[in-house]
Amino acid sequence: MENNDIEKYINQGILYDFYGKLLTEHQQRIYEDVVFNDLSLSEIAENEGISRQGVSDLIKRCNKSLVSYEEKLGLIKKFDETKSYVKEIQRIVKIYQDTKNEELISKIEELSFKILDV
């Protein structure tokens, strides 16, 4: 599997983790079979009683929907921003523990306000 393919599957998994419940149960089942269970389109088509093309079209629609949800809601972007702020706070806390530099407290406070604004 090429690096680009790996990134694609990771991105699909992340999008699904955040927005998968917004898909229908039918879409969820088929999407999970492709992305997480690594079933072929033919296997899924046979299991679901639909054509291979039908499975392919459904996956494309699901991907488009998941990307659209992120574009509208931005939950993954917000999550990533919050995660980076928390990592920065953890880094500053370690420095503070070593130096007891009180100026670092204001930096932590500033980052915490950014988290609340995200």
RANORSUL-V58394 format. One record per helix or strand of 3 or more residues. SS is the DSSP state (@ for helix, = for strand). FROM is the first residue (numbers start at 1). TO is the last residue. If there is no record, write none. Layout:
BEGIN
ss->{SS	SS}
from->{FROM	FROM}
to->{TO	TO}
END
This chain:
BEGIN
ss->{@	@	@	@	@	@}
from->{3	25	41	52	75	103}
to->{22	35	48	73	99	117}
END
